[in-house]
Every structure is written in structure tokens, then in C-alpha cells.
Amino acid sequence: MIQSLVSQTWLQFGLVVVSGFLTGLELRGYLNLRSREEPDKQSFSFGTSRTYTFIAILGYVFAALDPTLRVYLVGLAGLLLFFALFYYHKLQHRRSGALQPLIGLLVYSYGPAALLKSPWFLILLFVSVVFILNARPLAHWLIDRIAPHEMLTLAKFLLIAGVVLPLLPREIVVSFIPASPFKIGVGVIVISAISYVGYILKKYFLKRHGYLVTGLLGGLYSSTATTVVLAKKTRRMTRPNHTISAGMIAASGVMYLRLLLLVLFINISLLRLSILPLLSLGLLTLVVAWLVDKRGRVAAADSSEVADSNPLELGTAFLFAFLFVIIMIIVILHFGKSGLAMLSFVVGFTDIDPFILSVLGGHFPNISMQELTGAILIAAGSNNILKAGYTAIFGKHAVVRCVVVYLVLLGLVSIGWGFFVSGTFLL
């Protein structure tokens, strides 16, 4: 018992000392790098790596001597006084950076963190400090490239996903809406998150990687918008361009894989019936897109943005949730196979995401799994026919002819497969 306690004390003390020393080294390296980057500015430093090691040891000793942490708080008050004098001196020289005092306070907390929590908590705290010290280039890169309003939108999204969503009721509140508020919220957040990943990758990381990548990433958040934008670009072309055709085809292929992800995250019970059609149609379309791109790979320097709108904008999310609920009510009012099949066929000529989430997120006792799976395939198929129409209208006929033909064929195959799975025939 005593030996175990001694071993634990040595482990805690050793972790505190090593973490404090390494934090001090990392901070010194950060300050030296900053001095080289800004040689014209006077640098200020509070102590050395040994200073931060002693701060960590003091925090551990004071916390261990008095479990009520009164001695620790007295030490904290003294440390705050030193840091206040240091910061006042910096302000006198018009330097306002408060990083060193904040790091010092975190190092002082290593002691009670080791005593009161598991070792992993102290390690996590140390790694976070090191990450922040090395994040300066990343922070500058983000400031230069990411618009402030997008960061605010992301913060609001995280607030809804991490705070509001867990508070939503998990039981069905209204009898004629066959899903709980929590499940509706999960559906909206899942599809918004998938869309946002594609949006960020395309806008900030893979701006100029050709039309095939444009189609792949654009399909994550809107295959229809991607197809329309790429089709409009063909108006300036005088002959078929296989790279841009590959992008339009790839967007529809990603749509099927995106639907498969939604099934996996929201209603895994449909996975057994939907994995074969969604996966096979998606992969087949991506293979076709790759072959088309390979056939005419003359690198296109221009692959401008597919869409400027952030898919996490909360106005869009609330409208999406409203459509989600409305379509869910409509679905439950369509009793029988033909009603759902007709509805899915019509909805496919609009925005299919609210409909798909309504099908996946609702509880419909009068509709079988086969009918729900068929509805997803039918909606995806009619959406492909819609994209073929957009391509023919907005694109140059000589350039997009093969895309129109493929999208129509893909749509018909998807609709036919949907009817076959559900055992429904559209009359």
C-alpha cells in the first residue's frame, strides 16, 4: 500500500517537473523565433526554462501540503503579482502580449492537475500548451485566408451541436411528426457537417486541382450547384472538354456516397438494403468520371469556386429543418407504396436532402424498409435527370452532350432500381 503510494507520488512529481521544464524550453524557442521574425521590436521574457520548472514544482508542493488548496491559492496570488508587474512593464513599452503570464499560470496548475486528476489530464494540458505555442504560423494563415464571418458561423454551429442539441427532447413531442426534436437536429447537423467539410476543402485547400476534384468536393455539399456552375463554364468552350465533363459526372457519383453516409449515421437499419445500390452506382459513376478525365487530361488552370455560400449559415440550416419537418409530415400522410414513390420522384426535381433526411429520420409504421430504400433511390434518380436538364440548358451542347446522356441513363437506372427494391410501379 505504502509502496504503491510512493510510486504514484514519484510518477506525479516526475510528470510535473518534466512538463514544466519542456514547457519552458518550448516557450523560449517561441520567443527566440519571434525575436528573429521581428528584430526591430524589443523582446521581453519572464524567466528561463528553469523558472517555469520551479513554478511547476511550487504548484505541486503547495497543492500537496494543503489539500484545501489554501497554500496553493496564496502562492497563486504571489505569482499573479509578479505577472502583473511584468505585464505593466510591457505595457510601458507598448507591448501588450499576455502569452507568457498565461503560460506561467498554466504551468503553475500542473501540480494540482497531477494530484487531483489522472496522469492523462496533465499530459493533455501540456500537449495543449505546446500546440498553442507552435500554432502561430497556423493562426496567421487562418487570419489571412478565412473570412471572419465564417468563423462566427462555425462557432454558432458548434454551439448548436454541442450545447443546444443535447438539450432537445429525445421523445416524439407532436404525434403527427414521426421523429423527436433530437433526431431532427441530428439529421440537420450531420448533413451540414458533411457539406461544410467539402466546402472548406474546396475553398481553402484545393482551389486549383482541376475540375475532377471540383466535382468530387462540390458533390459533398451540392451536386446540383456543382453541375450548374461547371455547365455554365462550358459556354466559353468551343470543343468537348473531358476534364470539365468528368467534374460534372463525379459530383453525382459523390452524391450517392453521401447518401450512403447519411444512412450510416442516421438510420443504419436501412444499410443492408441500400448499400449495394448506393455504393455500386456511386463507385461506377466515379470510375466513369475518372476514365473521362484520364481521356482528356489537359490540365485546366481555372477551376473557380463552385459556390460562395457557406453551408453552415444558420438561416439555411433553419430553413432546412423546416423543410425537413414539412416533408416528413407529407410522407406520413401518403399511405401506400405508390404515394411515396410518386412523392420521391417529384421531390427529386428540387432539393432532395430534406426529403432524404425525412425518410431516414422518421418512424413510419405503415411504410416498409424496402419502400423507404426505394424512395431514396427514386429521389436520387430524378435529381440526376434534373441535373441533366440543367446541364443541357446552361451548358454548351457540343461540350456537355455526353454528360447529359450519362446523367439521364444514371437517373433511369436509379429510378428503376428504386422501383424494383420497393416493389412499386409508377402508374
C-alpha positions in Angstrom: 0.0 0.0 0.0 2.7 2.5 1.1 5.0 1.4 -1.8 2.1 2.0 -4.3 1.5 5.4 -2.8 5.2 6.3 -3.0 5.3 5.1 -6.7 2.3 7.2 -7.5 3.9 10.3 -5.9 7.1 9.8 -7.8 5.2 9.5 -11.1 3.1 12.6 -10.4 6.2 14.7 -9.3 8.2 13.5 -12.3 5.5 14.3 -14.8 5.1 17.8 -13.3 8.9 18.5 -13.4 9.3 17.2 -16.9 6.2 19.0 -18.2 7.3 22.3 -16.6 10.8 22.1 -18.0 9.7 21.2 -21.5 7.1 23.9 -21.5 9.8 26.4 -20.5 12.0 25.2 -23.3 9.2 25.4 -25.8 8.3 28.9 -24.7 12.0 30.0 -25.0 12.1 28.6 -28.5 8.9 30.5 -29.4 10.3 33.8 -28.0 13.6 33.3 -29.9 11.8 32.7 -33.1 9.6 35.7 -32.7 12.7 37.9 -32.0 14.2 36.8 -35.3 11.0 37.5 -37.1 10.6 40.9 -35.6 14.2 42.2 -34.9 13.1 45.8 -34.7 10.9 45.2 -31.7 12.1 44.9 -28.1 11.5 41.5 -26.6 10.5 40.8 -23.0 10.8 37.5 -21.3 9.8 36.2 -17.8 12.5 33.8 -16.6 14.1 30.8 -18.3 13.1 27.2 -18.7 14.3 26.6 -15.2 11.9 29.3 -13.9 8.9 27.5 -15.3 10.2 24.2 -13.9 10.3 25.8 -10.4 6.8 27.3 -11.0 5.5 23.8 -11.7 7.3 22.3 -8.7 5.9 25.1 -6.4 2.4 24.4 -7.7 2.8 20.7 -6.9 4.3 21.2 -3.5 1.7 23.8 -2.4 -1.2 21.7 -3.5 0.3 18.6 -1.8 0.9 20.3 1.5 -2.6 21.5 1.9 -5.5 19.5 0.4 -7.8 22.5 0.9 -5.5 24.4 -1.6 -5.3 27.5 0.6 -1.5 27.5 0.5 -1.7 26.9 -3.3 -4.0 30.0 -3.6 -1.6 32.1 -1.6 1.2 31.1 -4.0 -1.1 31.9 -6.9 -1.7 35.4 -5.5 2.0 36.0 -5.3 2.5 34.7 -8.9 -0.2 36.9 -10.1 1.5 39.9 -8.5 4.8 39.1 -10.3 3.0 38.6 -13.6 1.0 41.9 -13.1 4.3 43.8 -12.6 5.8 42.1 -15.7 2.8 42.9 -17.8 2.7 46.5 -16.6 6.4 46.9 -17.7 5.5 45.5 -21.1 2.6 48.0 -21.4 5.0 50.8 -20.6 6.9 49.8 -23.8 3.7 49.4 -25.8 3.8 45.6 -25.9 0.5 44.0 -24.9 1.1 40.3 -25.5 -0.1 38.3 -22.4 1.1 34.9 -23.6 3.9 34.4 -21.1 1.8 35.2 -18.0 -0.9 32.9 -19.2 1.6 30.1 -19.9 3.1 30.6 -16.4 -0.3 30.3 -14.8 -1.0 27.1 -16.7 2.4 25.7 -15.6 1.5 26.5 -12.0 -1.6 24.4 -12.4 0.4 21.3 -13.4 0.8 20.4 -9.7 -2.9 20.2 -8.7 -3.7 18.7 -12.1 -1.4 15.8 -11.4 -2.7 15.4 -7.8 -6.4 15.7 -8.5 -6.7 14.1 -12.0 -5.4 11.1 -13.8 -1.9 11.4 -15.5 -3.5 11.7 -18.9 -5.1 15.1 -17.9 -1.7 16.6 -17.1 -0.3 15.2 -20.4 -3.3 16.7 -22.3 -2.8 20.0 -20.6 0.9 20.0 -21.6 0.3 19.0 -25.2 -2.3 21.8 -25.5 0.2 24.4 -24.3 2.9 23.1 -26.8 0.3 23.1 -29.6 -0.7 26.7 -28.9 2.9 27.8 -28.8 3.5 26.3 -32.2 0.2 27.4 -33.7 1.4 30.9 -34.6 2.0 30.2 -38.3 -1.3 28.4 -38.5 -3.1 31.3 -36.8 -1.6 33.8 -39.2 -2.5 31.5 -42.2 -6.1 31.3 -41.0 -6.4 35.0 -40.4 -5.1 35.8 -43.9 -7.4 33.3 -45.7 -10.6 32.6 -43.7 -13.2 35.3 -43.6 -14.2 36.3 -40.0 -17.9 35.8 -40.6 -17.2 32.1 -41.5 -15.5 31.6 -38.1 -18.5 33.1 -36.4 -20.8 30.8 -38.3 -18.7 27.8 -37.3 -18.8 28.9 -33.7 -22.7 29.2 -33.8 -22.8 25.7 -35.4 -20.6 24.2 -32.7 -22.8 25.9 -30.0 -25.9 24.3 -31.5 -24.3 20.9 -32.0 -22.5 20.8 -28.6 -24.9 22.7 -26.3 -28.4 23.0 -27.8 -28.7 19.6 -29.5 -28.1 17.6 -26.2 -30.9 19.5 -24.6 -33.5 18.7 -27.2 -36.2 16.1 -26.2 -35.4 12.6 -27.4 -39.1 11.6 -27.4 -41.7 12.3 -30.0 -43.4 15.6 -29.0 -46.0 16.0 -31.7 -48.0 12.9 -32.8 -48.1 13.8 -36.5 -44.4 14.4 -36.7 -42.8 10.9 -36.6 -39.5 12.0 -35.2 -38.2 13.5 -32.0 -36.7 17.1 -32.0 -33.3 15.5 -31.1 -33.4 13.2 -34.2 -34.4 16.2 -36.4 -31.5 18.1 -35.0 -29.0 15.3 -35.6 -30.1 15.0 -39.2 -29.6 18.7 -39.9 -26.2 18.7 -38.1 -24.9 15.6 -39.9 -25.7 16.8 -43.4 -24.4 20.4 -42.5 -21.2 18.9 -41.2 -20.6 16.8 -44.3 -21.4 19.7 -46.6 -19.1 22.0 -44.6 -16.1 19.6 -45.0 -16.5 19.7 -48.8 -16.9 23.5 -48.7 -13.8 24.1 -46.7 -11.6 21.7 -48.6 -12.7 23.2 -51.9 -12.5 26.9 -50.9 -9.3 26.9 -48.9 -7.2 23.9 -49.6 -7.8 22.5 -53.1 -8.7 25.6 -55.0 -6.8 24.7 -58.2 -6.7 20.9 -58.5 -8.7 20.6 -61.7 -12.4 20.0 -62.5 -12.4 16.4 -61.3 -11.5 17.5 -57.7 -14.0 20.3 -58.0 -16.7 17.8 -58.8 -15.7 15.4 -56.0 -15.7 18.1 -53.3 -18.7 20.0 -54.7 -20.7 16.8 -54.6 -20.2 16.7 -50.9 -22.4 19.7 -50.3 -24.4 20.2 -53.5 -24.0 18.1 -56.6 -26.7 20.2 -58.3 -24.9 23.5 -57.7 -21.7 22.0 -58.8 -23.2 20.7 -62.1 -24.8 24.0 -62.9 -21.6 26.0 -62.3 -19.5 23.7 -64.3 -22.1 23.6 -67.1 -22.1 27.4 -67.3 -18.3 27.4 -67.7 -18.6 25.3 -70.9 -20.3 28.2 -72.7 -16.9 29.7 -73.3 -15.5 26.4 -74.8 -15.5 25.6 -78.5 -15.0 21.8 -78.3 -15.7 19.0 -75.8 -13.6 19.2 -72.6 -13.3 15.9 -70.9 -11.9 17.3 -67.6 -15.0 19.5 -67.0 -17.3 16.7 -68.1 -15.6 14.4 -65.5 -16.2 17.0 -62.8 -20.0 17.1 -63.5 -20.2 13.3 -63.6 -18.1 13.0 -60.4 -20.4 15.3 -58.5 -23.3 12.9 -59.0 -21.2 9.9 -58.0 -20.3 11.6 -54.7 -24.0 12.3 -54.1 -24.7 8.5 -53.9 -21.8 8.0 -51.5 -23.1 11.0 -49.5 -26.5 9.4 -49.2 -24.8 6.2 -48.0 -23.1 8.2 -45.3 -26.4 9.6 -44.2 -27.9 6.2 -44.0 -25.0 5.0 -41.9 -25.2 7.9 -39.5 -29.0 8.4 -39.2 -30.7 5.1 -40.0 -28.4 2.2 -40.1 -31.3 -0.3 -40.3 -31.6 0.7 -44.0 -27.9 -0.1 -44.7 -28.5 -3.7 -45.6 -30.9 -2.8 -48.4 -29.3 0.5 -49.6 -25.6 -0.3 -49.5 -25.5 -2.3 -52.8 -27.4 0.2 -55.0 -25.9 3.4 -53.5 -22.3 2.1 -53.3 -22.4 0.5 -56.8 -23.9 3.5 -58.5 -21.6 5.9 -56.7 -18.4 3.9 -57.4 -19.5 3.2 -61.0 -20.0 6.9 -61.6 -16.7 7.8 -60.1 -14.9 5.3 -62.3 -16.6 6.7 -65.3 -15.6 10.2 -64.2 -12.0 9.1 -63.8 -11.9 7.5 -67.2 -13.4 10.6 -68.8 -10.9 12.8 -67.0 -8.0 10.5 -67.9 -9.0 10.5 -71.6 -8.7 14.3 -71.9 -6.4 15.4 -69.1 -5.2 18.7 -70.3 -4.8 20.4 -67.0 -7.3 23.2 -66.7 -5.7 26.1 -64.7 -9.1 27.5 -63.9 -11.4 25.7 -61.5 -13.1 28.5 -59.7 -15.4 28.2 -56.8 -18.5 26.1 -57.1 -20.4 28.1 -54.6 -19.8 31.1 -52.4 -22.4 30.4 -49.8 -21.3 28.7 -46.6 -23.5 25.6 -46.0 -23.4 26.2 -42.2 -25.2 29.5 -42.4 -27.8 29.2 -39.7 -30.6 30.8 -41.8 -30.1 27.9 -44.3 -30.0 25.4 -41.5 -33.3 26.6 -40.0 -35.0 26.6 -43.4 -33.6 23.1 -44.0 -35.1 21.9 -40.7 -38.4 23.5 -41.6 -38.5 21.7 -44.9 -37.4 18.5 -43.2 -40.4 18.6 -40.9 -42.9 19.6 -43.6 -41.8 16.8 -45.9 -41.8 14.3 -43.1 -45.5 15.2 -42.4 -46.3 14.8 -46.1 -44.5 11.4 -46.2 -46.6 10.1 -43.3 -49.8 11.3 -45.0 -49.0 9.4 -48.2 -50.2 5.9 -47.3 -49.3 3.2 -49.7 -46.4 2.4 -52.0 -47.4 4.5 -55.0 -47.9 7.7 -53.0 -44.4 7.6 -51.5 -42.9 6.6 -54.9 -44.6 9.5 -56.6 -43.6 11.9 -53.9 -39.9 10.8 -54.0 -40.0 11.2 -57.8 -41.3 14.7 -57.7 -39.1 15.8 -54.8 -36.0 14.7 -56.7 -36.6 17.6 -59.0 -36.0 20.0 -56.1 -33.6 19.8 -53.1 -33.6 16.1 -52.1 -31.7 16.5 -48.8 -34.7 17.4 -46.6 -36.7 14.6 -48.2 -33.9 12.0 -47.7 -33.4 13.1 -44.0 -37.2 12.9 -43.5 -37.2 9.3 -44.8 -34.1 8.4 -42.7 -35.0 10.2 -39.5 -38.7 9.4 -39.2 -40.6 6.5 -37.9 -43.2 5.3 -40.4 -45.0 2.2 -39.2 -47.1 1.9 -42.4 -44.0 2.1 -44.7 -41.6 -0.8 -45.1 -37.8 -0.7 -45.2 -37.9 -1.7 -48.9 -40.2 1.3 -49.7 -38.0 3.7 -47.8 -34.9 2.5 -49.6 -36.7 2.7 -53.0 -37.8 6.2 -52.2 -34.2 7.3 -51.7 -33.1 5.7 -55.0 -36.0 7.2 -56.9 -35.4 10.7 -55.5 -31.7 10.4 -56.4 -32.6 9.3 -59.9 -35.0 12.1 -60.6 -32.4 14.5 -59.2 -29.9 13.2 -61.8 -32.5 13.8 -64.6 -32.9 17.4 -63.2 -29.1 17.9 -63.4 -29.1 16.6 -66.9 -31.8 19.2 -67.8 -29.7 22.0 -66.1 -26.6 20.8 -68.0 -28.5 20.9 -71.3 -29.9 24.4 -70.6 -26.8 26.1 -69.1 -24.1 24.2 -70.9 -22.8 24.3 -74.5 -24.4 21.4 -76.3 -21.3 20.2 -78.1 -19.4 20.1 -74.8 -21.9 18.6 -72.4 -23.7 16.1 -74.7 -22.0 13.1 -73.1 -22.7 14.4 -69.6 -26.4 14.8 -70.3 -26.7 11.3 -71.7 -24.9 9.7 -68.8 -26.9 11.6 -66.2 -30.2 10.6 -67.8 -29.1 7.0 -68.0 -27.9 7.1 -64.4 -31.2 8.6 -63.3 -33.2 6.0 -65.1 -31.2 3.2 -63.7 -31.5 4.6 -60.2 -35.3 5.1 -60.5 -35.7 1.6 -61.9 -33.7 0.1 -59.1 -35.8 2.1 -56.6 -39.0 0.7 -58.1 -37.5 -2.8 -58.0 -36.4 -2.6 -54.4 -39.7 -1.3 -53.2 -41.8 -3.5 -55.4 -43.6 -0.4 -56.7 -44.6 0.6 -60.3 -45.3 4.2 -61.1 -48.7 4.4 -62.8 
